Every structure is written in C-alpha cells, then in structure tokens.
C-alpha cells in the first residue's frame, strides 16, 4: 500500500467506522472485525488486527481530546 493509499484508508476509518465505534466496547469492535474477516477470506493476513488497533487508538485519542477541553 502506498502512503497515499494508506492515508485514504485511515481517513475512511475515521469517517465511517470511528463514529460507530465511539459507542461500542472494545469487545464489540473486535467481534465485528472478526465477523468481517470470516465473511471476507480475501482480506490480507493481519488486516483485522491492524484495523482494530487503528480504531482503538483513534477512539482513545478522541476521548482524551474531549477530556482536555
């Protein structure tokens, strides 16, 4: 994945997944990602783990930003 493609992907995660993930527990997020991986065997190895990590980091950053206001 090029740097540009990676940035597009990360922007889409922030735009589409993060708003939903904000009201979910880590376990709920993980279960949805695992289900998506099972239903899409063509996803690259480690994709789910990477996506989970990104979502959790973004979520925590937003929570911390809210606390610092």
Phi, psi and omega in degrees: 000130178286166178300321179295316178296321179297318179294320177299315179300312182295322176297321179293322177300313180297322185282323189252317186270317186302317180302324178285321183293337182299332181256015182243155174280164178301321180297318178297317179299313181299317181296321178295317180295318178298319177297316179297321178296318180296323182278350181228076184295349180278357177292145180295152177302131178088358182299315182298317180296318179295317180296315178302314180300314181298315181297315181294318179296313179299317181298312180297321179297318178294321178296315180295321178297321178294325180287333182274000181272000000 
